[in-house]
Amino acid sequence: MHLRTLTVGCRLRKQAKCLQSIRAMPTLQRPANPAEANIQAIVDLERKALAASRWSDRVSDTISGFAGSLWFVLCHVVLFTAWAAWNAFASPELRFDPYPYGLLTFIVSLEGVLIATFVLIKQNRMAAQSDQRDHLNLQVDLLAEQEMTVILRLLRRISERLGVASDDGHGGRTAQLAEETNVYELMRTIEKELPRVAGGGHATSQQPSNDNVSK
């Protein structure tokens, strides 16, 4: 009897430990609606990009942001007005940069070179981020196209199983859309057709044939 009581007590202690471990496990949060999930993903990507930025990028962003603000213009208007007024109306021995203000011209030229450099640094970083987003967008588009191709094939099989006549009134366009898109063939067609339009030539109004572009 005593042995049986000990066995039951061990089982109860094991069950209690199991319950404690289950309660200690982090609860899985239900995914929010798709819009909130997408916004959160974009925010996470932006935070990671900001955290991965170098100190030079942050400095260039700060300077470029200030140089493109109205405060920058107002500060320069006040400074230039005070500079010109002091060197025009002060006593001759106190004028450090008389007309035509050679020192002021040198400072403004140097400032323009530095600001242009900071702006270029920011533009290079933004171009790199834009390239990454374009690659991501291309991957998402390719995945969406592949998913739609699979869905069309499944719908055709379901229609055939149910005996529903498919809409082939457009020359079998449904069957063409159910085929995989040849990305490389599309790129070759774009490279072949685009220069005639961009070069100022007379572009043809004909639609690409199915032999040139395969779906």
C-alpha positions in Angstrom: 0.0 0.0 0.0 2.8 2.4 0.9 4.6 1.6 -2.4 1.4 2.3 -4.4 1.0 5.6 -2.6 4.6 6.6 -3.6 3.9 5.6 -7.2 0.8 7.7 -7.4 2.7 10.6 -5.7 5.4 10.4 -8.4 2.9 10.4 -11.2 1.2 13.5 -9.7 4.5 15.3 -9.4 5.4 14.5 -13.0 2.0 15.8 -14.2 2.5 18.9 -12.1 5.9 19.5 -13.7 4.5 18.9 -17.2 1.7 21.5 -16.5 4.2 24.0 -15.2 6.4 23.5 -18.3 3.4 24.0 -20.6 2.4 27.1 -18.8 6.0 28.4 -19.0 6.1 28.0 -22.8 5.5 31.2 -24.7 2.1 31.4 -26.1 1.9 31.7 -29.9 0.2 34.9 -30.9 -2.3 34.7 -33.5 -1.3 36.5 -36.7 -2.8 39.8 -37.1 -4.7 40.7 -40.3 -2.7 40.8 -43.4 -2.4 44.5 -43.6 -1.0 44.8 -40.1 1.4 41.9 -40.7 2.7 43.5 -43.9 3.1 46.9 -42.1 5.0 45.2 -39.3 7.3 43.4 -41.8 8.1 46.7 -43.5 8.8 48.4 -40.2 11.1 45.6 -39.2 13.0 45.8 -42.5 13.4 49.6 -42.1 14.6 49.2 -38.5 17.2 46.6 -39.6 18.4 48.8 -42.4 18.7 51.7 -40.0 20.5 49.6 -37.5 22.9 48.3 -40.1 23.8 51.8 -41.4 27.2 53.2 -40.7 28.0 56.4 -38.7 28.9 58.1 -42.0 25.5 57.3 -43.4 23.8 58.8 -40.3 26.0 61.9 -40.5 25.2 62.4 -44.2 21.5 61.9 -43.6 21.5 64.5 -40.8 23.4 67.1 -42.8 21.5 66.4 -46.0 18.2 66.7 -44.1 19.2 70.0 -42.5 20.5 71.4 -45.8 17.2 70.6 -47.5 15.1 72.4 -44.8 13.8 76.0 -44.5 15.9 76.6 -41.4 19.0 76.2 -43.6 17.8 78.9 -45.9 16.9 81.2 -43.1 20.2 80.8 -41.3 22.1 81.6 -44.5 19.9 84.6 -45.3 20.6 86.0 -41.8 24.3 85.2 -41.9 24.9 86.7 -45.4 22.9 89.8 -44.4 24.8 90.3 -41.2 28.1 89.6 -43.0 27.4 92.1 -45.8 26.1 94.8 -43.4 29.1 94.5 -41.0 31.6 94.8 -43.8 29.7 97.6 -45.4 28.8 99.9 -42.5 31.4 99.0 -39.8 34.5 101.1 -39.3 37.3 100.4 -41.8 39.5 98.8 -39.2 36.8 96.3 -38.2 35.9 95.2 -41.7 37.5 91.7 -42.1 36.0 90.9 -45.6 35.2 94.0 -47.6 33.4 94.0 -50.9 33.4 91.8 -53.1 33.5 89.5 -50.1 36.2 87.1 -51.2 36.3 85.2 -47.8 32.5 84.7 -47.9 32.7 83.4 -51.5 35.4 80.9 -50.5 33.4 79.7 -47.5 30.2 79.3 -49.5 32.1 77.4 -52.3 33.6 75.1 -49.8 30.2 74.6 -48.1 28.6 73.8 -51.5 31.3 71.1 -52.2 30.8 69.4 -48.8 27.0 69.5 -48.9 27.1 68.0 -52.5 29.3 65.2 -51.2 27.0 64.4 -48.3 24.0 64.5 -50.7 25.8 62.0 -53.0 26.6 59.7 -50.1 22.9 59.7 -49.1 21.8 59.1 -52.7 24.2 56.2 -53.1 22.8 54.6 -49.9 19.2 55.2 -51.1 20.1 53.7 -54.5 21.5 50.6 -52.7 18.3 50.3 -50.7 16.2 50.8 -53.8 18.1 48.0 -55.5 17.4 45.6 -52.6 13.7 46.5 -52.6 13.5 46.0 -56.4 15.1 42.5 -56.0 12.7 41.7 -53.2 9.8 43.0 -55.3 10.9 40.9 -58.3 11.1 37.8 -56.1 7.6 38.4 -54.7 6.3 38.9 -58.3 7.9 35.7 -59.5 6.5 33.8 -56.5 3.0 35.3 -57.1 3.2 34.3 -60.8 4.2 30.7 -59.9 1.4 30.5 -57.4 -1.2 31.8 -59.9 0.1 29.3 -62.5 -0.5 26.4 -60.0 -3.9 27.8 -59.1 -4.9 27.9 -62.8 -3.8 24.4 -63.3 -5.7 23.2 -60.3 -8.8 25.0 -61.5 -8.5 23.4 -64.9 -8.3 20.0 -63.4 -11.3 20.7 -61.2 -13.2 21.9 -64.2 -12.3 18.8 -66.2 -13.3 16.6 -63.2 -16.6 18.3 -62.9 -17.3 18.4 -66.6 -17.4 22.2 -66.8 -16.4 23.4 -70.3 -13.4 25.7 -70.3 -13.5 29.1 -72.0 -11.4 28.6 -75.1 -13.1 31.3 -77.0 -9.9 33.4 -77.0 -7.7 30.9 -78.8 -6.8 28.8 -75.8 -5.6 31.7 -73.7 -6.5 29.9 -70.5 -4.2 27.1 -71.4 -1.4 29.6 -72.3 -1.8 31.4 -68.9 -1.6 28.1 -67.1 1.9 27.6 -68.5 5.0 28.8 -66.7 6.4 32.2 -67.7 9.7 32.1 -69.3 11.4 35.1 -67.6 14.5 34.9 -69.8 12.5 34.9 -73.0 10.6 38.0 -71.7 13.8 39.8 -71.0 15.2 39.0 -74.5 11.9 40.3 -76.0 12.1 43.5 -74.0 15.8 44.0 -74.9 14.8 43.4 -78.6 11.8 45.7 -78.7 12.7 48.5 -76.3 15.6 50.1 -78.2 13.3 50.8 -81.2 11.0 52.8 -78.9 13.7 54.5 -76.8 15.9 55.3 -79.9 13.2 57.5 -81.4 12.4 55.1 -84.1 8.9 54.3 -85.4 7.6 51.6 -83.0 5.3 49.1 -84.4 1.8 48.7 -82.9 1.7 45.0 -83.3 1.4 42.8 -80.3 4.3 40.4 -79.6 3.6 37.0 -81.1 3.4 33.8 -79.0 6.6 32.6 -80.5 8.6 35.5 -79.1 6.9 35.6 -75.7 6.0 32.3 -74.1 3.8 32.1 -71.0 
